[in-house]
Amino acid sequence: MTHHRSLSPERLRLGRHAAPDEPVERLRIVAVSGSLHRPSSTTALVAALADAIALRTDAEIQVIELAEVGPHLAGALERSALPPEAELAIEAIEEADLLVVGSPVYRASFTGLFKHLFDFVDQRALVDTPVLLAATGGSHRHALTIEHQLRPLFAFFQALTLPVGVYAASEDFDAGVLRDPGVLERVEAAADRALPYLVHRPAPVRPAVF
């Protein structure tokens, strides 16, 4: 079964595979969209990536949208000062079996609020966690943001950034839905390449000294 939910109960929807009473251990996929707007092409992209993986393995998907969670981060300088809504989002990120993270490109990087969210994540919580990277922008000139900005951020966490990242430009969407055949093909390739890292997780190891 694929189980989609965000922090809002009204976004709960059930998916496709298992019988209702079938006991399964689902992969916990947490998709994080750094967009400050709703609707958002970034959210559509990370959701498409999460769905592509969920079609290949039993999973539950939680979508965290900065447009929703962001106001709860405002003014907080320490994690202990965060309200419950923000703390729940951070705990979901830390407990994920797979992260799908994406941000629109602002000033040649991810959004400041996206970085602010991950500033509160425990620096040891994501060691060896697979992370599928994505980004969106006004044109394809910003595609290297994945390699130059997102990959180094998750390298700090000693997370396992997956081989194929996915970038999509504004022209690749139609009415908020990803339509470009080339990008859709890359979404499928990213999901295929992610599977071996999800089936054969590395044994727990002592993280390197931070």
C-alpha positions as CSV (number, residue, x, y, z in Angstrom):
1,M,0.0,0.0,0.0
2,T,1.1,3.5,-0.7
3,H,0.1,6.0,1.9
4,H,0.3,9.7,1.1
5,R,0.0,12.3,3.8
6,S,1.3,15.8,4.7
7,L,1.2,17.6,8.0
8,S,-2.4,18.5,7.1
9,P,-4.9,15.7,7.9
10,E,-7.1,16.8,4.9
11,R,-4.3,15.7,2.5
12,L,-4.5,12.0,3.6
13,R,-5.0,9.6,0.7
14,L,-4.5,5.9,0.3
15,G,-2.7,4.2,-2.5
16,R,-2.7,1.1,-4.5
17,H,-1.0,-2.2,-3.6
18,A,-1.7,-4.1,-0.4
19,A,-5.0,-5.5,0.9
20,P,-6.4,-3.4,3.8
21,D,-5.6,-6.0,6.5
22,E,-2.2,-7.0,5.0
23,P,0.6,-6.5,7.5
24,V,3.5,-4.7,5.7
25,E,6.5,-2.8,6.8
26,R,6.4,0.3,4.6
27,L,9.3,2.4,3.5
28,R,8.9,5.8,5.1
29,I,9.5,8.4,2.4
30,V,9.5,12.0,3.4
31,A,9.4,14.5,0.5
32,V,10.5,18.1,1.4
33,S,9.6,21.0,-0.8
34,G,11.5,24.2,-0.3
35,S,9.0,26.3,-2.2
36,L,7.3,29.2,-0.5
37,H,4.2,29.0,-2.7
38,R,1.1,26.8,-3.1
39,P,0.5,25.4,-5.6
40,S,4.2,24.8,-6.5
41,S,6.1,23.1,-9.3
42,T,8.8,22.1,-6.8
43,T,6.2,20.3,-4.7
44,A,4.8,18.6,-7.8
45,L,8.3,17.4,-8.7
46,V,9.2,16.0,-5.3
47,A,5.8,14.3,-5.2
48,A,6.3,12.8,-8.6
49,L,9.7,11.4,-7.5
50,A,8.2,10.0,-4.3
51,D,5.3,8.4,-6.2
52,A,7.7,6.8,-8.7
53,I,9.6,5.1,-5.9
54,A,6.3,4.1,-4.1
55,L,5.2,2.4,-7.3
56,R,8.3,0.1,-7.0
57,T,8.1,-0.7,-3.3
58,D,5.6,-0.6,-0.5
59,A,5.9,2.9,1.0
60,E,4.1,5.7,2.9
61,I,4.8,9.2,1.7
62,Q,4.8,12.4,3.8
63,V,5.1,15.7,2.0
64,I,6.4,18.6,4.0
65,E,5.8,21.9,2.3
66,L,7.8,25.0,3.5
67,A,4.8,27.1,2.4
68,E,3.0,25.4,5.3
69,V,5.7,24.8,7.8
70,G,7.7,27.9,7.2
71,P,5.6,30.3,9.3
72,H,6.2,28.1,12.3
73,L,10.0,28.5,11.9
74,A,9.9,32.3,12.0
75,G,11.9,33.8,14.9
76,A,13.2,30.5,16.3
77,L,16.9,30.5,17.0
78,E,17.0,27.1,18.9
79,R,15.1,23.9,18.3
80,S,13.6,24.1,21.8
81,A,11.8,27.3,20.8
82,L,10.0,25.7,17.9
83,P,6.2,25.1,18.0
84,P,4.8,21.6,17.7
85,E,4.1,21.9,14.0
86,A,7.7,22.6,13.2
87,E,9.0,19.9,15.6
88,L,6.8,17.3,13.9
89,A,8.2,18.1,10.5
90,I,11.8,17.9,11.7
91,E,11.2,14.6,13.5
92,A,9.7,13.2,10.3
93,I,12.8,14.2,8.4
94,E,15.1,12.6,11.0
95,E,13.1,9.3,11.0
96,A,12.7,8.9,7.2
97,D,14.0,5.8,5.4
98,L,14.3,8.0,2.3
99,L,14.3,11.7,1.8
100,V,13.2,13.4,-1.4
101,V,14.3,17.0,-1.2
102,G,13.8,19.8,-3.6
103,S,13.9,23.6,-3.7
104,P,13.3,26.3,-6.3
105,V,16.5,28.1,-7.2
106,Y,16.7,31.6,-5.7
107,R,19.8,33.7,-6.2
108,A,21.7,30.6,-7.4
109,S,20.9,28.4,-4.4
110,F,18.1,26.8,-2.4
111,T,15.7,29.0,-0.5
112,G,16.8,30.4,2.8
113,L,13.8,28.9,4.6
114,F,14.8,25.4,3.2
115,K,18.2,25.9,4.8
116,H,16.7,27.2,8.0
117,L,14.6,24.0,8.4
118,F,17.6,21.8,8.0
119,D,19.6,23.9,10.4
120,F,17.4,22.4,13.1
121,V,17.9,18.8,12.0
122,D,20.2,16.9,14.3
123,Q,23.6,16.6,12.5
124,R,23.8,12.9,13.2
125,A,20.2,12.0,12.3
126,L,20.7,11.5,8.6
127,V,23.9,9.5,8.6
128,D,23.6,7.0,5.7
129,T,20.0,8.0,4.9
130,P,19.4,7.9,1.2
131,V,18.5,11.4,-0.2
132,L,17.1,12.0,-3.7
133,L,17.9,15.5,-4.8
134,A,15.7,17.8,-7.0
135,A,15.4,21.4,-7.9
136,T,13.3,23.7,-10.1
137,G,14.0,27.0,-11.8
138,G,12.9,29.5,-14.4
139,S,15.3,28.0,-17.0
140,H,17.7,25.0,-17.4
141,R,20.6,27.3,-16.7
142,H,20.2,26.6,-13.0
143,A,20.4,22.8,-13.2
144,L,23.8,22.6,-11.6
145,T,22.3,23.9,-8.3
146,I,21.7,20.2,-7.4
147,E,25.5,19.5,-7.6
148,H,26.9,22.8,-6.3
149,Q,24.4,23.5,-3.5
150,L,22.2,20.6,-2.5
151,R,24.7,17.7,-2.6
152,P,27.3,19.5,-0.4
153,L,24.6,20.3,2.2
154,F,23.6,16.6,2.6
155,A,27.3,15.6,2.5
156,F,27.7,17.5,5.7
157,F,25.0,15.3,7.3
158,Q,26.9,12.2,6.0
159,A,23.7,11.3,4.2
160,L,23.8,9.0,1.1
161,T,22.9,11.3,-1.8
162,L,21.6,9.2,-4.6
163,P,23.3,9.2,-8.0
164,V,20.5,10.7,-10.2
165,G,19.2,14.2,-9.3
166,V,16.3,15.7,-11.2
167,Y,16.0,19.3,-12.3
168,A,12.9,20.8,-14.0
169,A,12.4,24.2,-15.5
170,S,9.1,26.2,-15.6
171,E,8.6,25.2,-19.2
172,D,8.5,21.5,-18.2
173,F,5.2,21.9,-16.3
174,D,1.7,22.4,-17.6
175,A,-0.9,23.8,-15.2
176,G,1.3,22.7,-12.3
177,V,1.7,19.1,-13.6
178,L,5.1,17.8,-14.8
179,R,4.7,17.1,-18.5
180,D,8.1,17.2,-20.2
181,P,8.9,13.6,-21.5
182,G,12.6,14.0,-20.9
183,V,12.1,15.1,-17.3
184,L,9.6,12.4,-16.7
185,E,12.1,9.8,-18.1
186,R,14.7,11.2,-15.6
187,V,12.2,10.8,-12.8
188,E,11.8,7.1,-13.7
189,A,15.6,6.7,-14.0
190,A,16.1,8.3,-10.6
191,A,13.5,5.9,-9.0
192,D,15.1,2.9,-10.6
193,R,18.6,3.9,-9.5
194,A,17.3,4.6,-6.0
195,L,16.0,1.1,-5.4
196,P,19.3,-0.8,-4.7
197,Y,20.1,1.7,-1.9
198,L,16.7,1.1,-0.3
199,V,16.7,-2.7,-0.5
200,H,20.2,-3.1,0.8
201,R,20.7,-0.5,3.5
202,P,24.2,-0.4,4.9
203,A,24.8,-1.7,8.4
204,P,24.9,0.9,11.1
205,V,28.3,2.5,11.4
206,R,29.9,5.0,13.7
207,P,29.6,8.4,12.0
208,A,32.8,10.3,11.3
209,V,33.6,13.0,13.8
210,F,31.7,16.1,12.9
